């Protein structure tokens, strides 16, 4: 036996056990809790329906008439809706000699039921209707709504920065000496961060009506709570030595923050802001479901009317925009961080 081994044996050193009795009991307790909770939230039904749906789509089992398979749900989204058409009688100031680009006019004859005033019975009548067809009309509409969604996310992020930065300075102990002010500020930040955007948008729609105002205000309030927390933590963890040097020559706290703290934390502030912007783009779609503007409002309306081709176009456009913004956000993060 070597000298090091004999010294370890004499000191009573033993190799630490990765899983002791306490760890085993904790794991068993967690598994029991998950099993109990899984029954409450119907995890077994989730597994059963999902596996049955997948097997039905593969043709390995019969379809259940009471449920809709995954393949059927996806199939309803196709073909994607790209064009749109509108009856010319409902277009104000329609001029057939000046049509939009790529548009054309279609005429079709349909049968409609009308009440005969003499017999007081419904009778079929042939009616001719004229439509303005735009091959890329709905795609243009979706693009306009996506631009509105991006604007909602951008303004929500701007409001978040304008509200979150002052709250962060009031919450940071190296900037604000008063414990009471820090407590009030951190409490406000916690309340804004803990309130989901969807809940805020529901009440803001009652105040501002349907449209983008409720959307970007809801995103701004929640983002201010997140940035207020991020900015405050980043400010407090800044190197204290430049701060002490400026304080020794009589600099005020705002001057210390501007000259000693801000240059250190600016890259982190930018990264946090980009994270909130990236999240706001996704949430701008969700809050539109309650009438807060953007593509989500269009999605909700088309879904309620069972226009699944339109829904598929909206989902695909949202996926492409989010993917492109995610790549742009990654490049900006690498540039600033």
HUBELHU-V44973 format. One record per residue. N is the residue number from 0. RES is the residue in one small letter. PHI is phi as a letter, one per 30 degrees, with the letter a starting at -180 (none if undefined). Layout:
n=(N,N)
res=(RES,RES)
phi=(PHI,PHI)
//
This chain:
n=(0,1,2,3,4,5,6,7,8,9,10,11,12,13,14,15,16,17,18,19,20,21,22,23,24,25,26,27,28,29,30,31,32,33,34,35,36,37,38,39,40,41,42,43,44,45,46,47,48,49,50,51,52,53,54,55,56,57,58,59,60,61,62,63,64,65,66,67,68,69,70,71,72,73,74,75,76,77,78,79,80,81,82,83,84,85,86,87,88,89,90,91,92,93,94,95,96,97,98,99,100,101,102,103,104,105,106,107,108,109,110,111,112,113,114,115,116,117,118,119,120,121,122,123,124,125,126,127,128,129,130,131,132,133,134,135,136,137,138,139,140,141,142,143,144,145,146,147,148,149,150,151,152,153,154,155,156,157,158,159,160,161,162,163,164,165,166,167,168,169,170,171,172,173,174,175,176,177,178,179,180,181,182,183,184,185,186,187,188,189,190,191,192,193,194,195,196,197,198,199,200,201,202,203,204,205,206,207,208,209,210,211,212,213,214,215,216,217,218,219,220,221,222,223,224,225,226,227,228,229,230,231,232,233,234,235,236,237,238,239,240,241,242,243,244,245,246,247,248,249,250,251,252,253,254,255,256,257,258,259,260,261,262,263,264,265,266,267,268,269,270,271,272,273,274,275,276,277,278,279,280,281,282,283,284,285,286,287,288,289,290,291,292,293,294,295,296,297,298,299,300,301,302,303,304,305,306,307,308,309,310,311,312,313,314,315,316,317,318,319,320,321,322,323,324,325,326,327,328,329,330,331,332,333,334,335,336)
res=(x,x,x,x,x,x,x,x,x,x,x,x,x,x,x,x,x,x,x,x,x,x,x,x,x,x,x,x,x,x,x,x,x,x,x,x,x,x,x,x,x,x,x,x,x,x,x,x,x,x,x,x,x,x,x,x,x,x,x,x,x,x,x,x,x,x,x,x,x,x,x,x,x,x,x,x,x,x,x,x,x,x,x,x,x,x,x,x,x,x,x,x,x,x,x,x,x,x,x,x,x,x,x,x,x,x,x,x,x,x,x,x,x,x,x,x,x,x,x,x,x,x,x,x,x,x,x,x,x,x,x,x,x,x,x,x,x,x,x,x,x,x,x,x,x,x,x,x,x,x,x,x,x,x,x,x,x,x,x,x,x,x,x,x,x,x,x,x,x,x,x,x,x,x,x,x,x,x,x,x,x,x,x,x,x,x,x,x,x,x,x,x,x,x,x,x,x,x,x,x,x,x,x,x,x,x,x,x,x,x,x,x,x,x,x,x,x,x,x,x,x,x,x,x,x,x,x,x,x,x,x,x,x,x,x,x,x,x,x,x,x,x,x,x,x,x,x,x,x,x,x,x,x,x,x,x,x,x,x,x,x,x,x,x,x,x,x,x,x,x,x,x,x,x,x,x,x,x,x,x,x,x,x,x,x,x,x,x,x,x,x,x,x,x,x,x,x,x,x,x,x,x,x,x,x,x,x,x,x,x,x,x,x,x,x,x,x,x,x,x,x,x,x,x,x,x,x,x,x,x,x,x,x,x,x,x,x)
phi=(none,d,d,d,d,d,d,d,d,d,d,i,d,b,d,d,d,d,b,c,e,d,d,d,d,d,d,d,d,d,d,d,d,d,d,d,d,d,d,d,c,i,d,d,d,e,d,d,d,d,d,d,d,d,d,d,d,d,i,c,a,d,d,d,d,d,b,c,d,d,d,d,d,d,d,d,d,b,d,d,d,c,c,b,b,b,d,d,d,c,c,d,i,d,b,d,d,b,d,d,e,i,d,b,c,b,b,b,c,b,c,b,c,b,d,d,d,d,c,h,b,d,b,d,b,d,b,c,b,c,b,c,c,c,e,c,d,d,d,d,d,d,d,d,d,d,d,d,d,d,d,d,d,d,d,d,d,d,d,d,d,d,d,d,d,d,d,d,d,d,c,d,d,d,c,c,d,d,d,d,d,d,d,d,d,d,d,d,d,d,d,d,d,d,d,d,d,d,d,d,d,e,d,d,d,d,d,c,i,d,k,d,e,d,d,d,d,d,d,d,d,d,d,d,d,d,d,d,d,d,d,d,d,d,d,d,c,d,e,d,d,d,d,d,d,d,d,d,c,j,d,d,d,d,d,d,d,d,c,c,c,e,e,d,c,e,e,d,d,d,d,d,d,d,d,d,d,d,d,d,d,d,d,d,d,d,d,d,d,c,j,c,i,i,d,d,d,d,d,d,d,d,d,d,c,i,d,d,d,d,d,d,d,d,d,d,d,d,d,d,d,d,d,d,d,d,d,d,d,d,d,d,d,d,d,d,c)
//
